[in-house]
Amino acid sequence: MSSLSAYHASCPSIKNILLLDSEGKRVAVKYYSDDWPTNSSKLAFEKYIFTKTLKTSARFEAEIAVFENNNVIYKFVQDLHFFVTGGDDENELILASVLQGFSDAVALLLRDNVDKREALENLDLILLCLDEIVDGGMILETDSSVIAGKVATHTMDAEAPLSEQTITQAWATAREHLTRTLLK
């Protein structure tokens, strides 16, 4: 076993982060695992965990459940359902810290106005949030204020020259330019 694969084996990893609405429909999702190779298998998983968790009281504290050999930590805020999935051998406290970091960063970015409409209007911020938290399944950051700060910095630097932007910023800038051209 190479040192890199040993590092990956010992380092906690995330399989997916899901943000669903109160009907189980996608708001923002990111998959970091090949456990669900097709879009239909991803949608089936989302529907399955949404249905299984719907009647729980995860409004004030995160709950944990095991579904299909996966630890799923979840929390509901207003009409949004936050889920973080890891393998059944992953540490639940680490998964919970990822969930807490994500939900708190979203609350900071949406100025505590956490609902579906506001989330959809600020979807770019939520997707940037996911990019700051996890990369390829590896956990990068769980501190909500650090995550929100990095996302806010990304959005403020959109006017910087492309050569000085990160990949995420460059994509966001390119998307803005494309949107402007299409709307003209």
Long-range contacts (C-beta under 8 A, 24 or more apart in sequence): 8-138, 11-138, 11-139, 12-86, 12-90, 12-91, 12-94, 12-95, 12-139, 13-86, 13-87, 13-90, 13-137, 13-138, 13-139, 14-84, 14-85, 14-86, 14-95, 14-98, 14-134, 14-137, 14-138, 14-139, 15-70, 15-85, 15-86, 15-87, 15-137, 16-42, 16-45, 16-83, 16-84, 16-85, 17-82, 17-83, 17-84, 17-85, 17-98, 17-102, 17-130, 17-133, 17-134, 18-46, 18-49, 18-81, 18-82, 18-83, 18-84, 18-85, 19-80, 19-81, 19-82, 19-83, 19-106, 19-119, 19-126, 20-46, 20-50, 20-80, 20-81, 20-83, 21-79, 21-80, 21-81, 21-116, 22-79, 22-80, 22-81, 22-116, 24-50, 24-51, 24-54, 24-81, 27-80, 27-116, 27-119, 27-120, 27-123, 27-126, 28-119, 28-123, 28-126, 28-127, 28-130, 30-127, 30-130, 30-134, 32-134, 32-136, 32-137, 33-137, 35-70, 49-74, 49-83, 49-85, 50-81, 53-81, 53-83, 62-96, 62-99, 62-100, 64-92, 64-95, 64-96, 71-95, 73-98, 73-99, 74-99, 75-99, 75-100, 75-103, 77-103, 77-106, 77-107, 77-114, 78-114, 78-115, 78-116, 79-115, 79-116, 80-106, 80-114, 80-115, 80-116, 80-119, 82-106, 94-139, 97-142, 98-133, 98-134, 98-139, 98-142, 100-142, 100-144, 101-133, 101-141, 101-142, 101-143, 101-144, 101-147, 102-129, 102-130, 102-133, 102-144, 102-147, 103-144, 104-144, 105-129, 105-132, 105-133, 105-144, 105-145, 105-147, 105-148, 105-151, 107-144, 108-144, 108-145, 108-148, 109-148, 109-151, 109-152, 124-155, 124-172, 124-175, 125-151, 125-155, 128-154, 128-155, 128-168, 128-172, 131-168
